[in-house]
Amino acid sequence: MGDRVENSQIKMKEQSNNHDPEAFDWRYELSDGREVRQNAYWNELPDGTRFLQVNGFYSYRGPDGVKYSVSYYVDENGYHPTVIVGYEDLTPKPPQHIDTKVLASLLG
């Protein structure tokens, strides 16, 4: 099996969970290199419609030793993943929201 860790030996390296009615943030990392992170908060469209903005990341090390990762965000327009093969640091970044008045002045 080389450097791979048997399932019975996989241990939790780190974990955190923070939940409240308006947002949540949780993560964990396992001894075999798998990592999962996700956070969410309520966001609002200019028309007042509220939606849950979700940002996340998960990764694992394949049998070839390469790290495979997916960073994503979910907004009012759907699921937006970015797949990375290798060691690039990925911290999920939500889209930057521009105040509607500023956006209107730019487009106007």
DRENKOL-48501 format. One record per atom (N, C-alpha, C): residue number from 0; residue in one letter; z, x, y. Coordinates in nm, 4 decimals, always signed. Each point is the difference from the previous one (the first is absolute). Example, Ala and Ser with C-alpha at 12.3 -4.5 7.8 and 13.67 -1.06 7.14 Angstrom:
<nodes>
i; aa; w; u; v
0; a; +0.7800; +1.3190; -0.5690
0; a; +0.0000; -0.0890; +0.1190
0; a; +0.0000; +0.0900; +0.1200
1; s; -0.0720; -0.0350; +0.1050
1; s; +0.0060; +0.0820; +0.1190
1; s; +0.0730; -0.0770; +0.1090
</nodes>
This chain:
<nodes>
i; aa; w; u; v
0; m; +0.0000; +0.0811; -0.1202
0; m; +0.0000; -0.0811; +0.1202
0; m; +0.0000; +0.0853; +0.1264
1; g; +0.0158; +0.1262; -0.0072
1; g; -0.0048; +0.0859; +0.1180
1; g; +0.1149; -0.0279; +0.0944
2; d; -0.0341; -0.0175; +0.1320
2; d; +0.1010; -0.0225; +0.1037
2; d; +0.0404; -0.1465; +0.0138
3; r; -0.0631; -0.0894; -0.0741
3; r; +0.0327; -0.1421; +0.0118
3; r; +0.1389; -0.0282; -0.0554
4; v; +0.0674; -0.0935; +0.0611
4; v; +0.1348; -0.0376; -0.0398
4; v; -0.0105; -0.1222; -0.0917
5; e; +0.0682; +0.0029; -0.1129
5; e; +0.0025; -0.1150; -0.0899
5; e; +0.0663; -0.1172; +0.0703
6; n; -0.0459; -0.1237; -0.0288
6; n; +0.0546; -0.1199; +0.0647
6; n; +0.1514; -0.0094; -0.0118
7; s; +0.0561; +0.0392; -0.1137
7; s; +0.1443; -0.0105; -0.0184
7; s; +0.0767; +0.0975; +0.0892
8; q; -0.0693; +0.0974; +0.0565
8; q; +0.0649; +0.0997; +0.0849
8; q; -0.0228; -0.0255; +0.1491
9; i; -0.0764; -0.1006; +0.0347
9; i; -0.0287; -0.0272; +0.1405
9; i; +0.1262; -0.0503; +0.0685
10; k; +0.0332; +0.0613; +0.1113
10; k; +0.1206; -0.0335; +0.0760
10; k; -0.0382; -0.0419; +0.1425
11; m; +0.0847; -0.0813; +0.0585
11; m; -0.0163; -0.0368; +0.1394
11; m; +0.0472; +0.1168; +0.0858
12; k; -0.0887; +0.0550; +0.0832
12; k; +0.0385; +0.1095; +0.0887
12; k; +0.0598; -0.0526; +0.1301
13; e; -0.0643; -0.1056; +0.0520
13; e; +0.0404; -0.0514; +0.1298
13; e; -0.0393; -0.1464; +0.0085
14; q; +0.0823; -0.0797; +0.0675
14; q; -0.0377; -0.1390; +0.0235
14; q; +0.0743; -0.0540; +0.1205
15; s; -0.0614; -0.0969; +0.0655
15; s; +0.0664; -0.0693; +0.1102
15; s; -0.0568; -0.1407; +0.0095
16; n; +0.0838; -0.0929; +0.0427
16; n; -0.0388; -0.1401; +0.0173
16; n; +0.0700; -0.0537; +0.1233
17; n; -0.0774; -0.0469; +0.0946
17; n; +0.0543; -0.0612; +0.1205
17; n; -0.0741; -0.1309; +0.0224
18; h; +0.0724; -0.1108; -0.0086
18; h; -0.0611; -0.1315; +0.0153
18; h; +0.0776; -0.0818; +0.1024
19; d; -0.0725; -0.0732; +0.0820
19; d; +0.0605; -0.1006; +0.0856
19; d; -0.1032; -0.1112; +0.0190
20; p; +0.0334; -0.1088; +0.0656
20; p; -0.0941; -0.1124; +0.0095
20; p; -0.1305; +0.0317; +0.0740
21; e; +0.0008; +0.0999; +0.0857
21; e; -0.1185; +0.0294; +0.0802
21; e; -0.0812; +0.1203; -0.0478
22; a; +0.0543; +0.0796; -0.0908
22; a; -0.0710; +0.1209; -0.0424
22; a; +0.0619; +0.0548; -0.1277
23; f; -0.0747; +0.0867; -0.0666
23; f; +0.0568; +0.0734; -0.1122
23; f; -0.0641; +0.1373; -0.0082
24; d; +0.0708; +0.0895; -0.0640
24; d; -0.0449; +0.1374; -0.0192
24; d; +0.0613; +0.0479; -0.1308
25; w; -0.0813; +0.0432; -0.0949
25; w; +0.0536; +0.0503; -0.1266
25; w; -0.0886; +0.1124; -0.0507
26; r; +0.0598; +0.0832; -0.0839
26; r; -0.0740; +0.1123; -0.0568
26; r; +0.0727; +0.0519; -0.1216
27; y; -0.0754; +0.0691; -0.0846
27; y; +0.0622; +0.0750; -0.1081
27; y; -0.0907; +0.1140; -0.0405
28; e; +0.0608; +0.1006; -0.0578
28; e; -0.0726; +0.1156; -0.0521
28; e; +0.0596; +0.0333; -0.1362
29; l; -0.0878; +0.0234; -0.0976
29; l; +0.0435; +0.0312; -0.1355
29; l; -0.0181; +0.1478; -0.0299
30; s; +0.0702; +0.0476; -0.1015
30; s; -0.0036; +0.1419; -0.0345
30; s; -0.1373; +0.0469; -0.0490
31; d; -0.0857; -0.0926; -0.0406
31; d; -0.1345; +0.0399; -0.0443
31; d; -0.1000; +0.0066; +0.1152
32; g; +0.0478; -0.0189; +0.1242
32; g; -0.0862; +0.0125; +0.1170
32; g; -0.0525; -0.1315; +0.0548
33; r; +0.0210; -0.1103; -0.0698
33; r; -0.0441; -0.1290; +0.0531
33; r; +0.0842; -0.0364; +0.1216
34; e; -0.0669; -0.0603; +0.0967
34; e; +0.0687; -0.0392; +0.1229
34; e; -0.0580; -0.1314; +0.0493
35; v; +0.0853; -0.0880; +0.0493
35; v; -0.0406; -0.1287; +0.0545
35; v; +0.0797; -0.0250; +0.1275
36; r; -0.0704; -0.0438; +0.1060
36; r; +0.0653; -0.0367; +0.1255
36; r; -0.0670; -0.1257; +0.0529
37; q; +0.0790; -0.0869; +0.0581
37; q; -0.0574; -0.1183; +0.0629
37; q; +0.0944; -0.0503; +0.1072
38; n; -0.0571; -0.0451; +0.1107
38; n; +0.0784; -0.0664; +0.1032
38; n; -0.0809; -0.1166; +0.0545
39; a; +0.0686; -0.0949; +0.0579
39; a; -0.0665; -0.1167; +0.0556
39; a; +0.0819; -0.0544; +0.1157
40; y; -0.0696; -0.0649; +0.0898
40; y; +0.0648; -0.0639; +0.1135
40; y; -0.0903; -0.1131; +0.0473
41; w; +0.0579; -0.0943; +0.0719
41; w; -0.0775; -0.1105; +0.0535
41; w; -0.0763; +0.0460; +0.1229
42; n; -0.1250; -0.0399; +0.0071
42; n; -0.0853; +0.0312; +0.1131
42; n; -0.0556; -0.1318; +0.0525
43; e; -0.0540; +0.0016; +0.1202
43; e; -0.0477; -0.1246; +0.0589
43; e; -0.1358; +0.0200; +0.0659
44; l; -0.0899; -0.0948; -0.0251
44; l; -0.1314; +0.0001; +0.0635
44; l; +0.0116; -0.0573; +0.1410
45; p; -0.0986; +0.0246; +0.0851
45; p; +0.0054; -0.0537; +0.1363
45; p; +0.0172; -0.1518; +0.0048
46; d; -0.0487; -0.0720; -0.1022
46; d; +0.0142; -0.1460; -0.0003
46; d; +0.1368; -0.0464; -0.0501
47; g; +0.0905; +0.0943; -0.0324
47; g; +0.1342; -0.0337; -0.0447
47; g; +0.0174; -0.0069; -0.1508
48; t; -0.1097; +0.0125; -0.0750
48; t; +0.0089; -0.0011; -0.1456
48; t; +0.0722; +0.1247; -0.0479
49; r; +0.1028; -0.0200; -0.0832
49; r; +0.0765; +0.1133; -0.0542
49; r; -0.0541; +0.0366; -0.1372
50; f; +0.0006; +0.1286; -0.0301
50; f; -0.0408; +0.0467; -0.1320
50; f; +0.0840; +0.1215; -0.0366
51; l; +0.0095; +0.0251; -0.1277
51; l; +0.0779; +0.1136; -0.0486
51; l; -0.0902; +0.1228; -0.0057
52; q; +0.0307; +0.1005; +0.0798
52; q; -0.0711; +0.1287; +0.0003
52; q; +0.0660; +0.0881; -0.1051
53; v; -0.0754; +0.0478; -0.0975
53; v; +0.0539; +0.0812; -0.1083
53; v; -0.0673; +0.1366; +0.0018
54; n; +0.0785; +0.1054; -0.0168
54; n; -0.0515; +0.1363; -0.0086
54; n; +0.0554; +0.0600; -0.1279
55; g; -0.0812; +0.0752; -0.0704
55; g; +0.0491; +0.0547; -0.1252
55; g; -0.0730; +0.1249; -0.0450
56; f; +0.0530; +0.0560; -0.1069
56; f; -0.0523; +0.1243; -0.0547
56; f; +0.0488; +0.0096; -0.1437
57; y; -0.0868; +0.0452; -0.0901
57; y; +0.0456; +0.0361; -0.1337
57; y; -0.0821; +0.1173; -0.0490
58; s; +0.0604; +0.0803; -0.0858
58; s; -0.0688; +0.1183; -0.0514
58; s; +0.0547; +0.0372; -0.1369
59; y; -0.0808; +0.0752; -0.0709
59; y; +0.0402; +0.0554; -0.1290
59; y; -0.0798; +0.1264; -0.0245
60; r; +0.0484; +0.0813; -0.0881
60; r; -0.0707; +0.1220; -0.0383
60; r; -0.0694; -0.0276; -0.1327
61; g; -0.1319; +0.0202; -0.0031
61; g; -0.0786; -0.0250; -0.1199
61; g; +0.0172; +0.1097; -0.1034
62; p; -0.0544; -0.0220; -0.1204
62; p; +0.0079; +0.0991; -0.1069
62; p; -0.0680; +0.1326; +0.0386
63; d; -0.0893; -0.0073; +0.0993
63; d; -0.0692; +0.1198; +0.0485
63; d; +0.0824; +0.0760; +0.1040
64; g; +0.1206; -0.0499; +0.0321
64; g; +0.0873; +0.0663; +0.0968
64; g; -0.0280; -0.0367; +0.1437
65; v; -0.1008; -0.0816; +0.0258
65; v; -0.0375; -0.0399; +0.1351
65; v; +0.0806; -0.1224; +0.0422
66; k; +0.0387; -0.0032; +0.1262
66; k; +0.0727; -0.1142; +0.0545
66; k; -0.1013; -0.1062; +0.0449
67; y; +0.0190; -0.1232; -0.0473
67; y; -0.0834; -0.1140; +0.0362
67; y; +0.0864; -0.0946; +0.0826
68; s; -0.0509; -0.0410; +0.1160
68; s; +0.0800; -0.0802; +0.0930
68; s; -0.0808; -0.1137; +0.0590
69; v; +0.0690; -0.1063; +0.0332
69; v; -0.0590; -0.1109; +0.0742
69; v; +0.0951; -0.0327; +0.1145
70; s; -0.0518; +0.0046; +0.1198
70; s; +0.0727; -0.0424; +0.1180
70; s; -0.0671; -0.1289; +0.0465
71; y; +0.0775; -0.0993; +0.0417
71; y; -0.0614; -0.1272; +0.0356
71; y; +0.0804; -0.0715; +0.1076
72; y; -0.0685; -0.0936; +0.0632
72; y; +0.0686; -0.0972; +0.0836
72; y; -0.0656; -0.1350; -0.0225
73; v; +0.0781; -0.1035; +0.0189
73; v; -0.0470; -0.1368; -0.0139
73; v; +0.0304; -0.0703; +0.1305
74; d; -0.1026; -0.0604; +0.0566
74; d; +0.0201; -0.0719; +0.1255
74; d; -0.0700; -0.1349; -0.0072
75; e; -0.0215; -0.0631; +0.1142
75; e; -0.0628; -0.1320; +0.0033
75; e; -0.1438; +0.0018; -0.0522
76; n; -0.0592; +0.1194; -0.0111
76; n; -0.1374; +0.0124; -0.0483
76; n; -0.0099; +0.0448; -0.1454
77; g; +0.1134; +0.0178; -0.0675
77; g; -0.0040; +0.0347; -0.1420
77; g; +0.0618; +0.1347; -0.0324
78; y; -0.0406; +0.0496; -0.1157
78; y; +0.0531; +0.1238; -0.0594
78; y; -0.0920; +0.1157; +0.0368
79; h; +0.0587; +0.1112; +0.0492
79; h; -0.0787; +0.1149; +0.0471
79; h; +0.0530; +0.1273; -0.0667
80; p; -0.0560; +0.0379; -0.1144
80; p; +0.0483; +0.1193; -0.0700
80; p; -0.0760; +0.1259; +0.0404
81; t; +0.0660; +0.1130; -0.0154
81; t; -0.0624; +0.1316; +0.0111
81; t; +0.0412; +0.0767; -0.1243
82; v; -0.0987; +0.0443; -0.0776
82; v; +0.0271; +0.0727; -0.1237
82; v; -0.0181; +0.1486; +0.0267
83; i; +0.0968; +0.0794; -0.0424
83; i; -0.0041; +0.1441; +0.0205
83; i; +0.0209; +0.0694; -0.1335
84; v; -0.0841; +0.0977; -0.0260
84; v; +0.0158; +0.0840; -0.1189
84; v; +0.0329; +0.1389; +0.0507
85; g; +0.1173; +0.0505; -0.0338
85; g; +0.0422; +0.1319; +0.0466
85; g; +0.1346; -0.0063; +0.0667
86; y; +0.0245; +0.0936; +0.0898
86; y; +0.1343; +0.0180; +0.0554
86; y; +0.0127; -0.0357; +0.1464
87; e; -0.0912; -0.0758; +0.0547
87; e; +0.0096; -0.0389; +0.1404
87; e; +0.1223; -0.0882; +0.0203
88; d; +0.0767; +0.0270; +0.1048
88; d; +0.1194; -0.0805; +0.0294
88; d; -0.0437; -0.1362; +0.0521
89; l; +0.0485; -0.1045; -0.0632
89; l; -0.0347; -0.1355; +0.0413
89; l; +0.1262; -0.0761; +0.0354
90; t; +0.0143; -0.0306; +0.1246
90; t; +0.1061; -0.0895; +0.0412
90; t; -0.0708; -0.1237; +0.0520
91; p; +0.0262; -0.1164; -0.0575
91; p; -0.0728; -0.1190; +0.0435
91; p; +0.0169; -0.0223; +0.1492
92; k; -0.1118; -0.0224; +0.0652
92; k; +0.0020; -0.0227; +0.1434
92; k; -0.0652; -0.1349; +0.0280
93; p; +0.0755; -0.0939; +0.0571
93; p; -0.0595; -0.1301; +0.0308
93; p; -0.0991; +0.0157; +0.1145
94; p; -0.0906; -0.0933; +0.0119
94; p; -0.0941; +0.0071; +0.1128
94; p; +0.0754; -0.0115; +0.1313
95; q; -0.0499; +0.0660; +0.1000
95; q; +0.0617; -0.0071; +0.1317
95; q; -0.0412; -0.1313; +0.0650
96; h; +0.0971; -0.0804; +0.0392
96; h; -0.0300; -0.1272; +0.0646
96; h; -0.0022; +0.0203; +0.1500
97; i; -0.1061; -0.0482; +0.0604
97; i; -0.0172; +0.0121; +0.1439
97; i; +0.0338; -0.1341; +0.0628
98; d; +0.0787; +0.0030; +0.1052
98; d; +0.0326; -0.1213; +0.0721
98; d; -0.1296; -0.0731; +0.0340
99; t; -0.0036; -0.1313; -0.0195
99; t; -0.1229; -0.0775; +0.0206
99; t; -0.0512; +0.0097; +0.1437
100; k; +0.0895; +0.0137; +0.0977
100; k; -0.0433; +0.0139; +0.1393
100; k; -0.0714; +0.1332; +0.0207
101; v; +0.0533; +0.1064; -0.0617
101; v; -0.0634; +0.1318; +0.0105
101; v; -0.1355; -0.0039; -0.0704
102; l; -0.0042; -0.0583; -0.1194
102; l; -0.1245; -0.0094; -0.0752
102; l; -0.1047; -0.0778; +0.0777
103; a; +0.0394; -0.1124; +0.0612
103; a; -0.0922; -0.0804; +0.0799
103; a; -0.0545; +0.0800; +0.1171
104; s; +0.0861; +0.0826; +0.0630
104; s; -0.0474; +0.0793; +0.1136
104; s; -0.0975; +0.1088; -0.0453
105; l; +0.0188; +0.0513; -0.1221
105; l; -0.0912; +0.1011; -0.0521
105; l; -0.1351; -0.0595; -0.0379
106; l; +0.0032; -0.1219; -0.0535
106; l; -0.1223; -0.0655; -0.0458
106; l; -0.0702; -0.0762; +0.1115
107; g; +0.0761; -0.0303; +0.1058
107; g; -0.0464; -0.0878; +0.1062
107; g; -0.1056; +0.0547; +0.0836
</nodes>
